[in-house]
Structures are given as C-alpha cells and as structure tokens.
Amino acid sequence: MKKRIVGVVGLGHVGAHVAFVLGMRGAADVVKLCDINEQKAVSERQDLMDAVMFMPHRVEYVPAAYEELGDCDIIINAMGKVALCATGSRDDEMGFTVPGVAGYISKIMAGGFNGCFINITNPCDVITNLIQRLSGLPARKVIGTGTGLDSSRLISAISQQTGLDHHSFSAFMFGEHGNSQMTPWSVVTFAGQPYLEIAEHDERFRFDRKELQERAIKGGWVTFVGKQCTEYGIASTGVRIAEAVLHDEQVIMAASVKLDGQYGESGIYCGVPAVIGAGVVERIMEYTLTPEELKEFHGCCDKIRTNIEKADALLKK
C-alpha cells in the first residue's frame, strides 16, 4: 500500500514539533526532515526515532535534502527565525523568511514535487502567496495555516468565558495571521444558534467581545514572552490540515487560501474558512458578513497587499 509521506522544511521549535505531532497522531508513515543545517536534521531524526517505540503508530523519520522531497504528498514549510518577532509583529520576520523561502522552493520543485504545500512560516499569508507563485502549483494546492491557529485561540477564549467545551460552538478569525485580523461575530454559532441571538437571552454570553478578540490576536505573544517561541498550537494546526488532506475529510477550517472574488477580494492569500480535503482547498466558504465586518475584513486584505509589495521589493534586491 502507498505510504503517506510528509516533508517538514525547517526544524526549529515549530518544525520539530510538527514532526513529532505527525508521529504521535499517526498522520504520516514517513516524515522527511529537511533543514539548511544538515546536522540538525540528523540530530532531530535520532531524537524522534528514539521516541517511535512509544508512539501509537509506526512512523519512519528520514533526513532529506530539498531535492529529495519530490515524493512527498505534503510539504509543511516551517522555516523561520522567531527571535525577529520579539517586536510583537510577525511582519518583522519578512527580511529573513522571504529570501530564505525564495532560495529553496526551486530546489524542491526540481526534485519533481507535485504535492501540497502547507505553509506555517511568517508572515503566513505573504509567504503562502510567495510559495504558490514560485512553485507554479495551482492555488488550491498551496495553503497556509493562517487564522486556523487564531480561530483556535478565539474558541479557547470563548470556552473559558462560557464554561462550554471547545466543540460546542463554531467561531472563526478572518483576515491576516497578524495584528489586523478580526472576528466576525455574526457567524459565531452555539449548536446552530447564532451568538448574537443567544446573547439577548443569556447573560453568560454578554461578554466583552473586543476583549476576547484581543485575547485571540495576542495569544501568541502571551506564549512567546515566557518561552521565546510558540510550538504546540501551531504544530497542531499544521498537522490538522495535513490530516484533512490525507484523509479527504472535507472539513471546514479557517486557513490562508487564495481569494478569487470571495468577500469582494481577489489575488491574495487571506485567512477565511474553507473546505479542506484530498484536493486541498476544495471550496472557500463565503459567509454573509455585516457591512461593518466586511469593511474591517477589507482593511485586513489591504494590510496583506502592502506586505506582499514589501516582499516583492525584498526579492528585487
């Protein structure tokens, strides 16, 4: 039977955790480990193989060069330099990640890769856009974690506020995976009942919406300030998308996808809910936002466009 092969590029805090979660969840049969520092890949492989005996499923970890990722079903891109985010803005990684990613995408494609890219590297929407352009792959086969993690942070905040289990309601963050993202409260539902409707009759739901949105936006910085990185949440987000692709789940998740007229926006990657399955981005969900929410969303898209222009300028240097 065909083995499920997933490559991980960049083996820092995030990439190493992605590789570990892939094994612990049994998402892949083979995980190829790729890093600009070849010894790092060898060392991570040793550590991970030492853990395989205690994993619930069999998995093999293999160090690989960029050109050796051609047989992967999925490549999860996780390269970065998280110390550059100490300013509180993911945009400040751009000077490192844009030329870094641009330097190896062609090497990966030269190896015959024709699978799916899942991008984690920040600024996520900008780098996802860059990978799609440089790889030449169809937009539906290149996806970013985007606001998938931010949606999890929002759901966690609402769960703590209401005392309800995370799976008892549906909520999404829209826009960039950055400080300008927004919460469309009009699409938040509790077991099918709209949040705005239930809040009229239950005081437990009359919480400070702005404060909860800020908790979702700033959750990463709460994590970063004490450990100088983020690991578990973002690794789980990337692997969850990979699982949805590998198992053709047809699940609706927030992710960075290329818009083509949805919400009145085109030509950029941005975080919105999408159906994810074997075809990767199977369909982009288009909810009816209020005029105020739509205006805020357009502001997010403008921010992403500005950053794409900055990335293009870096590539020209």
Disulfide bonds with the S-S distance in Angstrom:
none
